[in-house]
Amino acid sequence: MRIILITCFHDCICLREMAAMKTGRAAVQLLIAAVWAVAVCFPLPLTAQQVLDRYRFADPEATVELPSSLREVSGLACTADGRLFAHNDEEGTVFQIDTETGEVRKTFFVVEQRWYGRDRVFADFEGIALADGRFFLVTSSGTLYEFREGADGEEVLAVRYDTGLHEGYDVEGLCYDPGRQELLLACKQWPEGLSLKDLLTGAERWKKRKKLKPVFAFSLSDRKLRERPRFVIDTRHVKERTGHKKFRPSALALVAANGRFLALSASGSMLAEYSIDGVLLDAVLLSSPPHGQPEGLAMGPDGTIYIADEGILHGWLTRYCPLHRP
């Protein structure tokens, strides 16, 4: 006689062949009990609302003009009290921005100690982050600069860290994960393990690798880069959601409320949401205008998303407020 066994942890319900049941009612009752047991033991997963679902990206709260000094704005970072900071592309200059008007409230300069004295730092800066009251800037080659906040017009001394990354990785995004005490560095390329021949000839290995964008972790406990990526962005998954294949991270931001990450792509003007372990949860296309070349991304303590775009004469700052405040 056939037996159907339904197991729920240590309990089980044994159902004999329906033909052996004396009445149809008893069979139905037992079947309902079995289905109920399975539902209790193996409930369907409940999908939490994605962060991006809480915003109307077709209808921003406001877009304001940034000064000409920020026409090549390259990164944004927000403090716990809601102050917004930005930097431009080539100079170690940090700007505090008025989030309502786009005006600069103060400017301070990053300097480095050299053999002849202190000197301004000039590099291809691509991201800014705040961690435990300290500022960090990252270059496209992965070099990190750590410094304190300065007063208006002040020069602040920076400490430099060579992470071991190089220009081939094309680092573009930087954010802080307080849960793990790590800075996350998002890269546009992943040349590790590929030969010069692979890179020059466009071999199949390189074509496959180009679809993968590593995100490395820099530990603040020992000021060292973890050898393996924290997670890898697979651009093929973004394409499945948006229809655009050229997702190249230009900025990274942490959603403090749940530990998720937002990744911005200037190519295609896209915004993607990832779990704490790098699983793609959602992706959206941003409207143009206002987004012609989105390069900077930050989230305020009230959930407001700030996106900064480069421009020809000046930059732009767009803000999106959540439909329901956290």
Secondary structure, 3 states (H helix, E strand, C coil): CCEEEEEECCEEEEEECHHHCCCHHHHHHHHHHHHHHHHHHCCCCCCCCCHHHHCCCCCCCEEEECCHHHCCEEEEEECCCCCEEEEECCECEEEEECCCCCCEEEEEEEEEEECCEEEECECCEEEEEEECCEEEEEECCCCEEEECCCCCCCEEECEEECCCCCHHHCEEEEEEECCCCEEEEEECCCCCCCCHHHHHHCCHHHHHHCCEEEEEEEECCCCEECCCCCEEEEHHHHHHHHCCCCCCEEEEEEECCCCEEEEEECCCCEEEEECCCCCEEEEEECCCCCCCCEEEEEECCCCCEEEEECCCCCCEEEEECCCCCC
